[in-house]
Structure formats: C-alpha cells, structure tokens
Amino acid sequence: MAASKNKYRVTNKKMYNILLAEVDVLMKKGSANVTTEESAEILAIALALQAYDLKHYPITAPTTLEGIIELKMYEKRLNEKFQFD
C-alpha cells in the first residue's frame, strides 16, 4: 500500500494554532466516540503539526558530559542522580 500525501501542511503559527484547536475538538470527543474518518483526520493533523515542530523547534543532542549522562539515564529509566561538582 502506497503512502498517501498528507492534505495538511502547516506554514505559519496562525495555521498551527487553528489546526491545534481543530484536533483538540476532535480529541475531546473521546476515542470511543470518534469515527474512523475522524481518527484519520486526527492523525493527519498531528503529523502536520509534528512536521512544523521539528522544522521550527529542533531538539539538539546534548553536548556536555552531564547532559549525555542525563539523557542516557532517562532512556534507561534510571532514577539515581549524580552530583557534578
């Protein structure tokens, strides 16, 4: 099955906020009350919002030793904190 092109494309913050409000309305119905079409609509909007976020607000990898260790601890779900002096 070929992947279809998303019908949503977020190009500015105003459009982002409009789509965010639209998906919020759909999600407030609850997963048991949305139709298959509405569920597909939520996914399409979410993917467009995610693409905008990744383009405009990239999350860079940590560069300090402390940051790298904290990231690895988070990924491995470790709770112990190290003290760096």
PDB file of N, CA, C and O in Angstrom:
ATOM      1  N   MET A   1       0.842  -1.179   0.000  1.00  0.00           N
ATOM      2  CA  MET A   1       0.000   0.000   0.000  1.00  0.00           C
ATOM      3  C   MET A   1       0.886   1.240   0.000  1.00  0.00           C
ATOM      4  O   MET A   1       1.763   1.368   0.855  1.00  0.00           O
ATOM      5  N   ALA A   2       0.677   2.139  -0.926  1.00  0.00           N
ATOM      6  CA  ALA A   2       1.477   3.350  -1.049  1.00  0.00           C
ATOM      7  C   ALA A   2       1.029   4.378  -0.019  1.00  0.00           C
ATOM      8  O   ALA A   2      -0.157   4.501   0.288  1.00  0.00           O
ATOM      9  N   ALA A   3       2.001   5.111   0.505  1.00  0.00           N
ATOM     10  CA  ALA A   3       1.689   6.141   1.491  1.00  0.00           C
ATOM     11  C   ALA A   3       1.085   7.344   0.776  1.00  0.00           C
ATOM     12  O   ALA A   3       1.625   7.814  -0.225  1.00  0.00           O
ATOM     13  N   SER A   4      -0.038   7.841   1.293  1.00  0.00           N
ATOM     14  CA  SER A   4      -0.673   8.994   0.677  1.00  0.00           C
ATOM     15  C   SER A   4      -0.084  10.278   1.252  1.00  0.00           C
ATOM     16  O   SER A   4       0.384  10.304   2.391  1.00  0.00           O
ATOM     17  N   LYS A   5      -0.113  11.338   0.453  1.00  0.00           N
ATOM     18  CA  LYS A   5       0.427  12.616   0.883  1.00  0.00           C
ATOM     19  C   LYS A   5      -0.562  13.264   1.849  1.00  0.00           C
ATOM     20  O   LYS A   5      -1.771  13.257   1.616  1.00  0.00           O
ATOM     21  N   ASN A   6      -0.041  13.811   2.914  1.00  0.00           N
ATOM     22  CA  ASN A   6      -0.871  14.455   3.923  1.00  0.00           C
ATOM     23  C   ASN A   6      -1.532  15.695   3.328  1.00  0.00           C
ATOM     24  O   ASN A   6      -0.868  16.499   2.674  1.00  0.00           O
ATOM     25  N   LYS A   7      -2.839  15.851   3.553  1.00  0.00           N
ATOM     26  CA  LYS A   7      -3.544  17.003   2.989  1.00  0.00           C
ATOM     27  C   LYS A   7      -3.307  18.277   3.788  1.00  0.00           C
ATOM     28  O   LYS A   7      -3.693  19.360   3.349  1.00  0.00           O
ATOM     29  N   TYR A   8      -2.684  18.164   4.942  1.00  0.00           N
ATOM     30  CA  TYR A   8      -2.385  19.331   5.771  1.00  0.00           C
ATOM     31  C   TYR A   8      -0.908  19.685   5.653  1.00  0.00           C
ATOM     32  O   TYR A   8      -0.042  18.812   5.618  1.00  0.00           O
ATOM     33  N   ARG A   9      -0.643  20.988   5.593  1.00  0.00           N
ATOM     34  CA  ARG A   9       0.732  21.477   5.596  1.00  0.00           C
ATOM     35  C   ARG A   9       0.734  22.777   6.380  1.00  0.00           C
ATOM     36  O   ARG A   9       0.120  23.760   5.964  1.00  0.00           O
ATOM     37  N   VAL A  10       1.415  22.783   7.503  1.00  0.00           N
ATOM     38  CA  VAL A  10       1.453  23.954   8.372  1.00  0.00           C
ATOM     39  C   VAL A  10       2.609  24.842   7.925  1.00  0.00           C
ATOM     40  O   VAL A  10       3.761  24.411   7.892  1.00  0.00           O
ATOM     41  N   THR A  11       2.283  26.095   7.579  1.00  0.00           N
ATOM     42  CA  THR A  11       3.309  27.018   7.092  1.00  0.00           C
ATOM     43  C   THR A  11       3.556  28.205   8.017  1.00  0.00           C
ATOM     44  O   THR A  11       4.545  28.921   7.860  1.00  0.00           O
ATOM     45  N   ASN A  12       2.661  28.415   8.981  1.00  0.00           N
ATOM     46  CA  ASN A  12       2.871  29.537   9.907  1.00  0.00           C
ATOM     47  C   ASN A  12       2.198  29.241  11.245  1.00  0.00           C
ATOM     48  O   ASN A  12       1.440  28.280  11.379  1.00  0.00           O
ATOM     49  N   LYS A  13       2.488  30.077  12.218  1.00  0.00           N
ATOM     50  CA  LYS A  13       1.991  29.859  13.575  1.00  0.00           C
ATOM     51  C   LYS A  13       0.465  29.976  13.657  1.00  0.00           C
ATOM     52  O   LYS A  13      -0.167  29.270  14.443  1.00  0.00           O
ATOM     53  N   LYS A  14      -0.128  30.862  12.852  1.00  0.00           N
ATOM     54  CA  LYS A  14      -1.588  31.024  12.863  1.00  0.00           C
ATOM     55  C   LYS A  14      -2.263  29.727  12.407  1.00  0.00           C
ATOM     56  O   LYS A  14      -3.217  29.266  13.034  1.00  0.00           O
ATOM     57  N   MET A  15      -1.769  29.145  11.323  1.00  0.00           N
ATOM     58  CA  MET A  15      -2.325  27.897  10.818  1.00  0.00           C
ATOM     59  C   MET A  15      -2.096  26.778  11.835  1.00  0.00           C
ATOM     60  O   MET A  15      -2.957  25.919  12.024  1.00  0.00           O
ATOM     61  N   TYR A  16      -0.945  26.794  12.482  1.00  0.00           N
ATOM     62  CA  TYR A  16      -0.621  25.812  13.521  1.00  0.00           C
ATOM     63  C   TYR A  16      -1.672  25.854  14.625  1.00  0.00           C
ATOM     64  O   TYR A  16      -2.195  24.818  15.035  1.00  0.00           O
ATOM     65  N   ASN A  17      -1.977  27.059  15.101  1.00  0.00           N
ATOM     66  CA  ASN A  17      -2.949  27.206  16.189  1.00  0.00           C
ATOM     67  C   ASN A  17      -4.359  26.796  15.764  1.00  0.00           C
ATOM     68  O   ASN A  17      -5.100  26.226  16.565  1.00  0.00           O
ATOM     69  N   ILE A  18      -4.738  27.075  14.524  1.00  0.00           N
ATOM     70  CA  ILE A  18      -6.056  26.683  14.019  1.00  0.00           C
ATOM     71  C   ILE A  18      -6.172  25.160  13.987  1.00  0.00           C
ATOM     72  O   ILE A  18      -7.168  24.598  14.443  1.00  0.00           O
ATOM     73  N   LEU A  19      -5.146  24.495  13.445  1.00  0.00           N
ATOM     74  CA  LEU A  19      -5.179  23.030  13.372  1.00  0.00           C
ATOM     75  C   LEU A  19      -5.107  22.401  14.756  1.00  0.00           C
ATOM     76  O   LEU A  19      -5.737  21.373  15.006  1.00  0.00           O
ATOM     77  N   LEU A  20      -4.351  23.006  15.644  1.00  0.00           N
ATOM     78  CA  LEU A  20      -4.264  22.502  17.009  1.00  0.00           C
ATOM     79  C   LEU A  20      -5.632  22.562  17.688  1.00  0.00           C
ATOM     80  O   LEU A  20      -6.019  21.630  18.392  1.00  0.00           O
ATOM     81  N   ALA A  21      -6.356  23.644  17.479  1.00  0.00           N
ATOM     82  CA  ALA A  21      -7.704  23.776  18.046  1.00  0.00           C
ATOM     83  C   ALA A  21      -8.652  22.747  17.423  1.00  0.00           C
ATOM     84  O   ALA A  21      -9.503  22.182  18.111  1.00  0.00           O
ATOM     85  N   GLU A  22      -8.500  22.509  16.121  1.00  0.00           N
ATOM     86  CA  GLU A  22      -9.359  21.540  15.433  1.00  0.00           C
ATOM     87  C   GLU A  22      -9.127  20.124  15.959  1.00  0.00           C
ATOM     88  O   GLU A  22     -10.084  19.390  16.208  1.00  0.00           O
ATOM     89  N   VAL A  23      -7.872  19.741  16.128  1.00  0.00           N
ATOM     90  CA  VAL A  23      -7.579  18.399  16.636  1.00  0.00           C
ATOM     91  C   VAL A  23      -8.010  18.285  18.100  1.00  0.00           C
ATOM     92  O   VAL A  23      -8.407  17.208  18.546  1.00  0.00           O
ATOM     93  N   ASP A  24      -7.936  19.374  18.838  1.00  0.00           N
ATOM     94  CA  ASP A  24      -8.369  19.364  20.234  1.00  0.00           C
ATOM     95  C   ASP A  24      -9.864  19.080  20.335  1.00  0.00           C
ATOM     96  O   ASP A  24     -10.297  18.317  21.198  1.00  0.00           O
ATOM     97  N   VAL A  25     -10.649  19.691  19.459  1.00  0.00           N
ATOM     98  CA  VAL A  25     -12.097  19.460  19.447  1.00  0.00           C
ATOM     99  C   VAL A  25     -12.391  17.991  19.153  1.00  0.00           C
ATOM    100  O   VAL A  25     -13.223  17.371  19.815  1.00  0.00           O
ATOM    101  N   LEU A  26     -11.697  17.438  18.153  1.00  0.00           N
ATOM    102  CA  LEU A  26     -11.920  16.036  17.806  1.00  0.00           C
ATOM    103  C   LEU A  26     -11.518  15.096  18.944  1.00  0.00           C
ATOM    104  O   LEU A  26     -12.209  14.116  19.219  1.00  0.00           O
ATOM    105  N   MET A  27     -10.401  15.399  19.599  1.00  0.00           N
ATOM    106  CA  MET A  27      -9.914  14.519  20.665  1.00  0.00           C
ATOM    107  C   MET A  27     -10.783  14.590  21.917  1.00  0.00           C
ATOM    108  O   MET A  27     -10.850  13.625  22.678  1.00  0.00           O
ATOM    109  N   LYS A  28     -11.442  15.712  22.136  1.00  0.00           N
ATOM    110  CA  LYS A  28     -12.308  15.847  23.305  1.00  0.00           C
ATOM    111  C   LYS A  28     -13.541  14.934  23.224  1.00  0.00           C
ATOM    112  O   LYS A  28     -14.205  14.686  24.231  1.00  0.00           O
ATOM    113  N   LYS A  29     -13.836  14.440  22.018  1.00  0.00           N
ATOM    114  CA  LYS A  29     -14.960  13.518  21.858  1.00  0.00           C
ATOM    115  C   LYS A  29     -14.672  12.181  22.528  1.00  0.00           C
ATOM    116  O   LYS A  29     -15.595  11.451  22.890  1.00  0.00           O
ATOM    117  N   GLY A  30     -13.398  11.864  22.691  1.00  0.00           N
ATOM    118  CA  GLY A  30     -13.022  10.597  23.295  1.00  0.00           C
ATOM    119  C   GLY A  30     -12.810   9.540  22.232  1.00  0.00           C
ATOM    120  O   GLY A  30     -13.478   9.549  21.197  1.00  0.00           O
ATOM    121  N   SER A  31     -11.887   8.633  22.482  1.00  0.00           N
ATOM    122  CA  SER A  31     -11.528   7.631  21.479  1.00  0.00           C
ATOM    123  C   SER A  31     -12.691   6.705  21.133  1.00  0.00           C
ATOM    124  O   SER A  31     -12.752   6.186  20.018  1.00  0.00           O
ATOM    125  N   ALA A  32     -13.600   6.491  22.057  1.00  0.00           N
ATOM    126  CA  ALA A  32     -14.743   5.611  21.789  1.00  0.00           C
ATOM    127  C   ALA A  32     -15.808   6.298  20.931  1.00  0.00           C
ATOM    128  O   ALA A  32     -16.680   5.628  20.378  1.00  0.00           O
ATOM    129  N   ASN A  33     -15.746   7.629  20.815  1.00  0.00           N
ATOM    130  CA  ASN A  33     -16.799   8.366  20.121  1.00  0.00           C
ATOM    131  C   ASN A  33     -16.382   8.950  18.783  1.00  0.00           C
ATOM    132  O   ASN A  33     -17.197   9.600  18.129  1.00  0.00           O
ATOM    133  N   VAL A  34     -15.143   8.745  18.350  1.00  0.00           N
ATOM    134  CA  VAL A  34     -14.723   9.280  17.055  1.00  0.00           C
ATOM    135  C   VAL A  34     -14.882   8.215  15.974  1.00  0.00           C
ATOM    136  O   VAL A  34     -14.692   7.024  16.217  1.00  0.00           O
ATOM    137  N   THR A  35     -15.230   8.668  14.793  1.00  0.00           N
ATOM    138  CA  THR A  35     -15.372   7.753  13.666  1.00  0.00           C
ATOM    139  C   THR A  35     -13.988   7.425  13.102  1.00  0.00           C
ATOM    140  O   THR A  35     -12.988   8.035  13.480  1.00  0.00           O
ATOM    141  N   THR A  36     -13.952   6.467  12.206  1.00  0.00           N
ATOM    142  CA  THR A  36     -12.693   6.105  11.553  1.00  0.00           C
ATOM    143  C   THR A  36     -12.147   7.292  10.768  1.00  0.00           C
ATOM    144  O   THR A  36     -10.939   7.529  10.750  1.00  0.00           O
ATOM    145  N   GLU A  37     -13.039   8.037  10.121  1.00  0.00           N
ATOM    146  CA  GLU A  37     -12.625   9.206   9.350  1.00  0.00           C
ATOM    147  C   GLU A  37     -12.050  10.287  10.268  1.00  0.00           C
ATOM    148  O   GLU A  37     -11.045  10.918   9.942  1.00  0.00           O
ATOM    149  N   GLU A  38     -12.690  10.491  11.407  1.00  0.00           N
ATOM    150  CA  GLU A  38     -12.190  11.491  12.362  1.00  0.00           C
ATOM    151  C   GLU A  38     -10.847  11.062  12.940  1.00  0.00           C
ATOM    152  O   GLU A  38      -9.967  11.893  13.163  1.00  0.00           O
ATOM    153  N   SER A  39     -10.694   9.787  13.177  1.00  0.00           N
ATOM    154  CA  SER A  39      -9.422   9.268  13.679  1.00  0.00           C
ATOM    155  C   SER A  39      -8.309   9.499  12.656  1.00  0.00           C
ATOM    156  O   SER A  39      -7.197   9.883  13.019  1.00  0.00           O
ATOM    157  N   ALA A  40      -8.608   9.264  11.389  1.00  0.00           N
ATOM    158  CA  ALA A  40      -7.633   9.520  10.324  1.00  0.00           C
ATOM    159  C   ALA A  40      -7.318  11.005  10.222  1.00  0.00           C
ATOM    160  O   ALA A  40      -6.181  11.390   9.946  1.00  0.00           O
ATOM    161  N   GLU A  41      -8.329  11.835  10.446  1.00  0.00           N
ATOM    162  CA  GLU A  41      -8.150  13.292  10.422  1.00  0.00           C
ATOM    163  C   GLU A  41      -7.229  13.735  11.562  1.00  0.00           C
ATOM    164  O   GLU A  41      -6.349  14.572  11.361  1.00  0.00           O
ATOM    165  N   ILE A  42      -7.432  13.178  12.745  1.00  0.00           N
ATOM    166  CA  ILE A  42      -6.565  13.493  13.891  1.00  0.00           C
ATOM    167  C   ILE A  42      -5.124  13.132  13.567  1.00  0.00           C
ATOM    168  O   ILE A  42      -4.211  13.915  13.831  1.00  0.00           O
ATOM    169  N   LEU A  43      -4.916  11.958  12.999  1.00  0.00           N
ATOM    170  CA  LEU A  43      -3.567  11.523  12.653  1.00  0.00           C
ATOM    171  C   LEU A  43      -2.936  12.447  11.618  1.00  0.00           C
ATOM    172  O   LEU A  43      -1.769  12.817  11.752  1.00  0.00           O
ATOM    173  N   ALA A  44      -3.688  12.822  10.594  1.00  0.00           N
ATOM    174  CA  ALA A  44      -3.158  13.696   9.539  1.00  0.00           C
ATOM    175  C   ALA A  44      -2.762  15.065  10.101  1.00  0.00           C
ATOM    176  O   ALA A  44      -1.708  15.603   9.765  1.00  0.00           O
ATOM    177  N   ILE A  45      -3.615  15.614  10.954  1.00  0.00           N
ATOM    178  CA  ILE A  45      -3.317  16.921  11.560  1.00  0.00           C
ATOM    179  C   ILE A  45      -2.108  16.799  12.476  1.00  0.00           C
ATOM    180  O   ILE A  45      -1.223  17.655  12.457  1.00  0.00           O
ATOM    181  N   ALA A  46      -2.067  15.742  13.275  1.00  0.00           N
ATOM    182  CA  ALA A  46      -0.951  15.547  14.202  1.00  0.00           C
ATOM    183  C   ALA A  46       0.377  15.434  13.459  1.00  0.00           C
ATOM    184  O   ALA A  46       1.385  15.979  13.907  1.00  0.00           O
ATOM    185  N   LEU A  47       0.383  14.733  12.332  1.00  0.00           N
ATOM    186  CA  LEU A  47       1.618  14.605  11.554  1.00  0.00           C
ATOM    187  C   LEU A  47       2.059  15.949  10.975  1.00  0.00           C
ATOM    188  O   LEU A  47       3.254  16.242  10.926  1.00  0.00           O
ATOM    189  N   ALA A  48       1.106  16.758  10.542  1.00  0.00           N
ATOM    190  CA  ALA A  48       1.438  18.087  10.020  1.00  0.00           C
ATOM    191  C   ALA A  48       1.978  18.983  11.130  1.00  0.00           C
ATOM    192  O   ALA A  48       2.943  19.719  10.922  1.00  0.00           O
ATOM    193  N   LEU A  49       1.359  18.923  12.304  1.00  0.00           N
ATOM    194  CA  LEU A  49       1.839  19.717  13.440  1.00  0.00           C
ATOM    195  C   LEU A  49       3.233  19.260  13.870  1.00  0.00           C
ATOM    196  O   LEU A  49       4.089  20.083  14.193  1.00  0.00           O
ATOM    197  N   GLN A  50       3.452  17.956  13.872  1.00  0.00           N
ATOM    198  CA  GLN A  50       4.758  17.412  14.242  1.00  0.00           C
ATOM    199  C   GLN A  50       5.833  17.864  13.260  1.00  0.00           C
ATOM    200  O   GLN A  50       6.935  18.224  13.674  1.00  0.00           O
ATOM    201  N   ALA A  51       5.529  17.849  11.977  1.00  0.00           N
ATOM    202  CA  ALA A  51       6.494  18.283  10.970  1.00  0.00           C
ATOM    203  C   ALA A  51       6.872  19.755  11.175  1.00  0.00           C
ATOM    204  O   ALA A  51       8.039  20.123  11.041  1.00  0.00           O
ATOM    205  N   TYR A  52       5.884  20.591  11.498  1.00  0.00           N
ATOM    206  CA  TYR A  52       6.143  22.007  11.774  1.00  0.00           C
ATOM    207  C   TYR A  52       7.036  22.160  13.001  1.00  0.00           C
ATOM    208  O   TYR A  52       7.999  22.926  12.992  1.00  0.00           O
ATOM    209  N   ASP A  53       6.701  21.419  14.054  1.00  0.00           N
ATOM    210  CA  ASP A  53       7.501  21.484  15.284  1.00  0.00           C
ATOM    211  C   ASP A  53       8.947  21.075  15.035  1.00  0.00           C
ATOM    212  O   ASP A  53       9.870  21.747  15.496  1.00  0.00           O
ATOM    213  N   LEU A  54       9.146  19.993  14.318  1.00  0.00           N
ATOM    214  CA  LEU A  54      10.502  19.508  14.062  1.00  0.00           C
ATOM    215  C   LEU A  54      11.301  20.492  13.224  1.00  0.00           C
ATOM    216  O   LEU A  54      12.513  20.619  13.399  1.00  0.00           O
ATOM    217  N   LYS A  55      10.631  21.188  12.315  1.00  0.00           N
ATOM    218  CA  LYS A  55      11.323  22.145  11.460  1.00  0.00           C
ATOM    219  C   LYS A  55      11.682  23.420  12.218  1.00  0.00           C
ATOM    220  O   LYS A  55      12.788  23.940  12.071  1.00  0.00           O
ATOM    221  N   HIS A  56      10.758  23.920  13.023  1.00  0.00           N
ATOM    222  CA  HIS A  56      10.948  25.218  13.670  1.00  0.00           C
ATOM    223  C   HIS A  56      11.498  25.148  15.093  1.00  0.00           C
ATOM    224  O   HIS A  56      12.026  26.138  15.598  1.00  0.00           O
ATOM    225  N   TYR A  57      11.382  24.009  15.732  1.00  0.00           N
ATOM    226  CA  TYR A  57      11.850  23.862  17.111  1.00  0.00           C
ATOM    227  C   TYR A  57      12.652  22.570  17.265  1.00  0.00           C
ATOM    228  O   TYR A  57      12.253  21.685  18.022  1.00  0.00           O
ATOM    229  N   PRO A  58      13.761  22.454  16.566  1.00  0.00           N
ATOM    230  CA  PRO A  58      14.536  21.204  16.648  1.00  0.00           C
ATOM    231  C   PRO A  58      15.134  21.022  18.038  1.00  0.00           C
ATOM    232  O   PRO A  58      15.516  21.986  18.702  1.00  0.00           O
ATOM    233  N   ILE A  59      15.204  19.791  18.451  1.00  0.00           N
ATOM    234  CA  ILE A  59      15.810  19.458  19.737  1.00  0.00           C
ATOM    235  C   ILE A  59      17.181  18.863  19.433  1.00  0.00           C
ATOM    236  O   ILE A  59      17.294  17.804  18.816  1.00  0.00           O
ATOM    237  N   THR A  60      18.197  19.552  19.872  1.00  0.00           N
ATOM    238  CA  THR A  60      19.552  19.095  19.594  1.00  0.00           C
ATOM    239  C   THR A  60      20.023  18.126  20.669  1.00  0.00           C
ATOM    240  O   THR A  60      19.558  18.162  21.808  1.00  0.00           O
ATOM    241  N   ALA A  61      20.939  17.274  20.288  1.00  0.00           N
ATOM    242  CA  ALA A  61      21.513  16.316  21.239  1.00  0.00           C
ATOM    243  C   ALA A  61      22.391  17.066  22.234  1.00  0.00           C
ATOM    244  O   ALA A  61      22.987  18.086  21.889  1.00  0.00           O
ATOM    245  N   PRO A  62      22.474  16.568  23.460  1.00  0.00           N
ATOM    246  CA  PRO A  62      23.323  17.226  24.445  1.00  0.00           C
ATOM    247  C   PRO A  62      24.793  17.152  24.035  1.00  0.00           C
ATOM    248  O   PRO A  62      25.220  16.204  23.375  1.00  0.00           O
ATOM    249  N   THR A  63      25.551  18.158  24.434  1.00  0.00           N
ATOM    250  CA  THR A  63      26.973  18.203  24.081  1.00  0.00           C
ATOM    251  C   THR A  63      27.886  18.092  25.301  1.00  0.00           C
ATOM    252  O   THR A  63      29.077  17.813  25.163  1.00  0.00           O
ATOM    253  N   THR A  64      27.334  18.309  26.486  1.00  0.00           N
ATOM    254  CA  THR A  64      28.157  18.192  27.690  1.00  0.00           C
ATOM    255  C   THR A  64      28.076  16.767  28.222  1.00  0.00           C
ATOM    256  O   THR A  64      27.118  16.043  27.949  1.00  0.00           O
ATOM    257  N   LEU A  65      29.085  16.378  28.979  1.00  0.00           N
ATOM    258  CA  LEU A  65      29.098  15.046  29.581  1.00  0.00           C
ATOM    259  C   LEU A  65      27.889  14.865  30.500  1.00  0.00           C
ATOM    260  O   LEU A  65      27.246  13.815  30.492  1.00  0.00           O
ATOM    261  N   GLU A  66      27.588  15.885  31.284  1.00  0.00           N
ATOM    262  CA  GLU A  66      26.441  15.812  32.189  1.00  0.00           C
ATOM    263  C   GLU A  66      25.142  15.613  31.406  1.00  0.00           C
ATOM    264  O   GLU A  66      24.306  14.795  31.789  1.00  0.00           O
ATOM    265  N   GLY A  67      24.973  16.354  30.317  1.00  0.00           N
ATOM    266  CA  GLY A  67      23.775  16.235  29.501  1.00  0.00           C
ATOM    267  C   GLY A  67      23.648  14.864  28.862  1.00  0.00           C
ATOM    268  O   GLY A  67      22.553  14.304  28.808  1.00  0.00           O
ATOM    269  N   ILE A  68      24.754  14.319  28.378  1.00  0.00           N
ATOM    270  CA  ILE A  68      24.759  12.998  27.756  1.00  0.00           C
ATOM    271  C   ILE A  68      24.392  11.930  28.773  1.00  0.00           C
ATOM    272  O   ILE A  68      23.606  11.030  28.476  1.00  0.00           O
ATOM    273  N   ILE A  69      24.956  12.023  29.969  1.00  0.00           N
ATOM    274  CA  ILE A  69      24.654  11.050  31.026  1.00  0.00           C
ATOM    275  C   ILE A  69      23.179  11.132  31.421  1.00  0.00           C
ATOM    276  O   ILE A  69      22.517  10.106  31.575  1.00  0.00           O
ATOM    277  N   GLU A  70      22.667  12.354  31.583  1.00  0.00           N
ATOM    278  CA  GLU A  70      21.258  12.515  31.947  1.00  0.00           C
ATOM    279  C   GLU A  70      20.343  11.941  30.869  1.00  0.00           C
ATOM    280  O   GLU A  70      19.331  11.315  31.188  1.00  0.00           O
ATOM    281  N   LEU A  71      20.683  12.144  29.612  1.00  0.00           N
ATOM    282  CA  LEU A  71      19.884  11.586  28.527  1.00  0.00           C
ATOM    283  C   LEU A  71      19.894  10.069  28.575  1.00  0.00           C
ATOM    284  O   LEU A  71      18.843   9.441  28.445  1.00  0.00           O
ATOM    285  N   LYS A  72      21.067   9.469  28.762  1.00  0.00           N
ATOM    286  CA  LYS A  72      21.168   8.007  28.831  1.00  0.00           C
ATOM    287  C   LYS A  72      20.398   7.469  30.032  1.00  0.00           C
ATOM    288  O   LYS A  72      19.747   6.429  29.933  1.00  0.00           O
ATOM    289  N   MET A  73      20.465   8.169  31.166  1.00  0.00           N
ATOM    290  CA  MET A  73      19.721   7.743  32.349  1.00  0.00           C
ATOM    291  C   MET A  73      18.214   7.799  32.076  1.00  0.00           C
ATOM    292  O   MET A  73      17.467   6.910  32.484  1.00  0.00           O
ATOM    293  N   TYR A  74      17.785   8.846  31.388  1.00  0.00           N
ATOM    294  CA  TYR A  74      16.364   8.966  31.049  1.00  0.00           C
ATOM    295  C   TYR A  74      15.943   7.833  30.123  1.00  0.00           C
ATOM    296  O   TYR A  74      14.899   7.215  30.330  1.00  0.00           O
ATOM    297  N   GLU A  75      16.761   7.556  29.093  1.00  0.00           N
ATOM    298  CA  GLU A  75      16.442   6.499  28.148  1.00  0.00           C
ATOM    299  C   GLU A  75      16.367   5.127  28.820  1.00  0.00           C
ATOM    300  O   GLU A  75      15.562   4.281  28.430  1.00  0.00           O
ATOM    301  N   LYS A  76      17.208   4.915  29.826  1.00  0.00           N
ATOM    302  CA  LYS A  76      17.231   3.625  30.527  1.00  0.00           C
ATOM    303  C   LYS A  76      16.339   3.621  31.762  1.00  0.00           C
ATOM    304  O   LYS A  76      16.285   2.641  32.505  1.00  0.00           O
ATOM    305  N   ARG A  77      15.637   4.743  31.969  1.00  0.00           N
ATOM    306  CA  ARG A  77      14.717   4.899  33.101  1.00  0.00           C
ATOM    307  C   ARG A  77      15.407   4.705  34.449  1.00  0.00           C
ATOM    308  O   ARG A  77      14.863   4.077  35.358  1.00  0.00           O
ATOM    309  N   LEU A  78      16.610   5.255  34.558  1.00  0.00           N
ATOM    310  CA  LEU A  78      17.344   5.196  35.823  1.00  0.00           C
ATOM    311  C   LEU A  78      16.933   6.375  36.682  1.00  0.00           C
ATOM    312  O   LEU A  78      16.683   7.468  36.175  1.00  0.00           O
ATOM    313  N   ASN A  79      16.863   6.146  38.001  1.00  0.00           N
ATOM    314  CA  ASN A  79      16.398   7.186  38.904  1.00  0.00           C
ATOM    315  C   ASN A  79      17.514   7.875  39.683  1.00  0.00           C
ATOM    316  O   ASN A  79      17.347   9.013  40.123  1.00  0.00           O
ATOM    317  N   GLU A  80      18.636   7.209  39.857  1.00  0.00           N
ATOM    318  CA  GLU A  80      19.699   7.751  40.680  1.00  0.00           C
ATOM    319  C   GLU A  80      20.292   9.007  40.050  1.00  0.00           C
ATOM    320  O   GLU A  80      20.591   9.025  38.856  1.00  0.00           O
ATOM    321  N   LYS A  81      20.461  10.047  40.847  1.00  0.00           N
ATOM    322  CA  LYS A  81      21.024  11.302  40.367  1.00  0.00           C
ATOM    323  C   LYS A  81      22.502  11.354  40.715  1.00  0.00           C
ATOM    324  O   LYS A  81      22.903  10.970  41.813  1.00  0.00           O
ATOM    325  N   PHE A  82      23.292  11.820  39.796  1.00  0.00           N
ATOM    326  CA  PHE A  82      24.710  12.046  40.041  1.00  0.00           C
ATOM    327  C   PHE A  82      24.920  13.506  40.365  1.00  0.00           C
ATOM    328  O   PHE A  82      24.257  14.381  39.809  1.00  0.00           O
ATOM    329  N   GLN A  83      25.841  13.762  41.262  1.00  0.00           N
ATOM    330  CA  GLN A  83      26.216  15.123  41.612  1.00  0.00           C
ATOM    331  C   GLN A  83      27.493  15.470  40.848  1.00  0.00           C
ATOM    332  O   GLN A  83      28.496  14.764  40.952  1.00  0.00           O
ATOM    333  N   PHE A  84      27.450  16.551  40.086  1.00  0.00           N
ATOM    334  CA  PHE A  84      28.637  17.045  39.376  1.00  0.00           C
ATOM    335  C   PHE A  84      29.104  18.298  40.066  1.00  0.00           C
ATOM    336  O   PHE A  84      28.365  19.280  40.141  1.00  0.00           O
ATOM    337  N   ASP A  85      30.321  18.280  40.572  1.00  0.00           N
ATOM    338  CA  ASP A  85      30.856  19.460  41.267  1.00  0.00           C
ATOM    339  C   ASP A  85      31.820  20.212  40.392  1.00  0.00           C
ATOM    340  O   ASP A  85      32.368  21.231  40.811  1.00  0.00           O
TER     341      ASP A  85
END
